[in-house]
């Protein structure tokens, strides 16, 4: 029944408009003095009916435009919020690094952005955005606020350098268990970080922190390498199998810092 009423109402509006159009045609040929008031009333009535029948289309267009503007504002606000969050996180990383530098009394030569992962041959290297013109030289230690990353591999270019990461099997770091002072060498065997040359009688436990010992001439003493995640005896009956997870996320590096001080590791 409501549909029928709506149909009659639309039909009535259309009939009224047709009558008004016909009346306008008649008035167009009538004498001007008699038609002026009638024309005014007719046009007013016609405008009202037109607004009633078709005015919603203009309102709908305005609503679409407002929705489009609101969607654009939401996107802009989201982008701004994401950028601000990225700046906040970066500031936190820099603040942590400064505290780390002060605690260890080490001097940072320069910071750099990671501009490529891998050096064209292997997945255990990154390319960074500084080189010899920035004072970078071969074998300098590279760190993040989280811990040791690796060292400058080979002679750097003038504007870029290759960093050999800790997961490079050829990269060995003289290391020590911070709690018990047990000595060893940190090195990746395949995809697993290990503390090598540890006797079965040595005091090494899961959760122990591993740092650089300062021996060897490359890595300074006290750089955080990682944490022991498992300890077991090797079948040889002599040494322990000590697995270490690196503190720095080597596969998610964005910015690194090169230490000025050479010595250790």
C-alpha positions in Angstrom: 0.0 0.0 0.0 2.8 2.5 0.8 4.3 1.8 -2.7 0.9 2.5 -4.3 0.7 5.8 -2.5 4.2 6.8 -3.6 3.3 5.9 -7.2 0.2 8.1 -7.1 2.2 10.9 -5.6 4.9 10.8 -8.3 2.2 10.6 -11.0 0.4 13.6 -9.5 3.7 15.6 -9.5 4.3 14.7 -13.2 0.7 15.7 -14.1 1.0 19.0 -12.3 4.3 19.8 -14.1 2.7 19.0 -17.4 -0.2 21.3 -16.7 2.1 24.1 -15.7 4.1 23.7 -18.9 0.9 23.8 -20.9 -0.3 26.9 -19.0 3.0 28.6 -19.7 2.6 28.0 -23.4 -0.9 29.5 -23.3 0.3 32.5 -21.3 3.0 33.1 -23.8 0.5 34.1 -26.4 -1.8 36.0 -24.0 -1.7 39.9 -23.6 1.3 41.0 -21.4 -0.8 43.1 -19.0 -3.0 40.2 -18.0 -0.3 37.6 -17.9 2.4 39.1 -15.7 0.9 38.3 -12.3 -0.1 34.9 -13.5 3.4 34.2 -14.8 4.9 35.2 -11.5 2.7 32.8 -9.6 3.1 30.0 -12.1 6.9 30.2 -12.0 6.9 30.3 -8.2 4.7 27.2 -8.1 6.8 25.5 -10.8 10.1 26.1 -8.9 8.6 24.7 -5.8 7.5 21.5 -7.5 10.8 21.2 -9.3 12.7 21.5 -6.0 10.4 18.9 -4.5 10.9 16.5 -7.4 14.5 17.0 -8.3 16.1 18.9 -5.5 17.4 15.7 -3.8 19.8 15.2 -6.7 21.7 18.4 -5.8 21.8 17.4 -2.2 23.1 13.9 -3.2 25.9 15.5 -5.3 26.9 17.7 -2.3 27.0 14.6 0.0 29.2 12.8 -2.5 31.6 15.8 -2.6 31.7 16.0 1.2 32.4 12.3 1.5 35.2 12.5 -1.0 36.7 15.4 1.0 36.4 13.5 4.2 38.1 10.4 2.7 41.0 12.6 1.4 41.4 14.1 4.9 41.4 10.6 6.5 44.2 9.5 4.1 46.2 12.6 4.8 45.9 12.3 8.5 46.9 8.6 8.4 50.0 9.4 6.3 51.0 12.1 8.7 50.4 9.9 11.8 52.6 7.1 10.2 55.4 9.6 9.4 55.3 11.0 13.0 55.4 7.4 14.4 58.4 6.6 12.2 60.2 9.7 13.4 59.4 8.9 17.0 60.8 5.4 16.7 63.9 6.6 15.0 64.5 9.2 17.8 64.1 6.4 20.3 66.8 4.3 18.5 69.2 7.3 18.4 68.6 8.1 22.1 69.3 4.4 23.0 72.5 4.5 20.9 73.8 7.7 22.6 73.2 6.1 26.0 75.0 3.0 24.8 77.9 5.1 23.5 78.2 7.0 26.8 78.2 3.8 28.9 81.0 2.2 26.9 83.0 5.3 26.3 83.2 4.6 22.6 83.2 7.2 19.9 81.0 7.0 16.9 82.7 8.1 13.6 79.5 8.5 11.6 76.0 7.2 11.0 74.8 5.7 7.7 71.7 4.4 6.0 71.5 0.9 4.7 71.0 1.4 0.9 71.1 -2.3 -0.2 71.0 -5.7 1.2 73.6 -8.1 -0.1 76.6 -7.1 -2.2 75.7 -9.0 -5.3 77.2 -12.3 -4.1 75.9 -13.1 -0.7 73.0 -12.4 1.7 75.3 -11.7 4.7 76.4 -8.2 3.7 74.8 -4.7 3.3 75.8 -1.6 1.5 75.8 1.7 3.5 75.7 5.3 2.4 79.2 6.4 3.7 82.7 5.8 2.4 86.3 6.9 2.5 85.4 10.6 2.2 83.6 10.3 5.5 86.6 8.7 7.2 85.5 5.1 6.9 88.2 2.5 6.5 88.4 -1.3 6.3 87.7 -3.4 9.4 86.0 -0.7 11.5 83.3 -2.1 13.7 79.6 -1.4 12.8 76.8 -1.3 15.4 73.2 -0.3 16.0 71.7 0.6 19.3 70.8 -3.1 19.8 74.3 -4.4 19.4 77.2 -5.4 17.1 76.3 -5.8 13.4 79.7 -6.5 11.8 82.6 -4.7 10.2 83.6 -2.8 7.1 84.6 -5.4 4.6 87.4 -4.5 2.0 88.4 -1.0 1.1 85.4 1.3 1.0 84.4 3.4 -2.0 84.4 7.2 -1.7 80.6 7.3 -1.0 79.6 3.8 -0.1 80.9 0.8 1.9 80.2 -2.9 2.3 79.5 -4.2 5.8 80.3 -7.9 6.4 77.5 -8.9 8.9 77.9 -11.2 11.9 76.2 -14.0 9.9 79.0 -14.1 7.4 80.7 -17.5 8.1 84.1 -15.8 7.5 83.4 -13.2 10.2 84.7 -14.3 13.6 84.5 -12.3 16.9 86.6 -13.0 20.0 83.9 -13.2 22.6 83.3 -13.7 26.3 80.3 -14.8 28.5 79.6 -11.7 30.5 78.5 -13.5 33.6 81.1 -16.2 34.0 83.9 -14.7 31.8 84.2 -17.9 29.8 86.2 -17.1 26.5 85.2 -18.3 23.1 84.8 -17.2 19.4 81.5 -16.2 18.1 80.9 -17.3 14.5 78.0 -18.4 12.3 78.0 -22.1 11.3 75.5 -22.3 8.5 72.4 -20.3 9.6 73.2 -20.6 13.3 75.3 -18.3 15.5 77.6 -20.2 17.8 80.1 -19.6 20.6 82.9 -21.9 19.6 85.8 -23.5 21.5 83.9 -23.8 24.8 84.8 -26.8 27.0 82.1 -29.0 28.4 83.2 -28.1 31.9 82.8 -24.3 31.2 80.1 -22.4 33.0 77.7 -21.3 30.2 73.9 -21.2 30.6 70.9 -20.5 28.6 70.2 -16.7 28.8 73.8 -15.7 29.3 74.9 -12.5 27.5 77.7 -12.7 25.0 79.9 -9.7 24.4 83.1 -9.0 22.4 86.3 -9.6 24.5 88.5 -7.0 22.8 91.0 -9.6 21.5 92.0 -9.8 17.9 92.4 -6.3 16.7 89.0 -5.5 15.1 86.2 -5.3 17.5 86.4 -3.1 20.7 85.7 -4.8 24.1 82.2 -4.9 25.5 80.1 -4.8 22.3 76.9 -6.8 22.8 76.8 -9.8 20.4 73.7 -11.7 21.6 72.2 -14.1 24.1 72.7 -17.9 24.6 69.5 -19.7 23.5 70.7 -23.3 24.0 73.6 -25.3 25.5 74.4 -28.9 24.9 77.4 -31.2 24.9 79.0 -32.0 21.5 79.4 -35.7 20.6 83.2 -35.2 20.7 83.0 -35.3 24.5 85.2 -32.2 24.8 83.3 -29.1 23.9 79.9 -27.5 24.3 77.5 -26.6 21.5 76.5 -23.1 22.5 73.8 -21.4 20.2 73.6 -17.6 20.3 70.9 -15.4 19.0 72.3 -12.0 17.8 71.0 -8.9 19.6 70.8 -6.9 16.4 68.2 -7.9 13.8 70.6 -8.5 10.9 67.9 -8.9 8.3 66.1 -5.7 9.2 68.8 -3.1 9.3 67.9 0.5 8.4 70.6 2.7 9.9 74.0 1.7 11.4 76.9 3.5 13.0 80.6 3.1 12.4 82.9 3.2 15.5 85.9 5.4 15.3 87.8 3.3 17.8 89.5 0.3 16.2 90.7 -2.4 18.6 89.4 -5.5 20.0 87.6 -8.6 18.6 
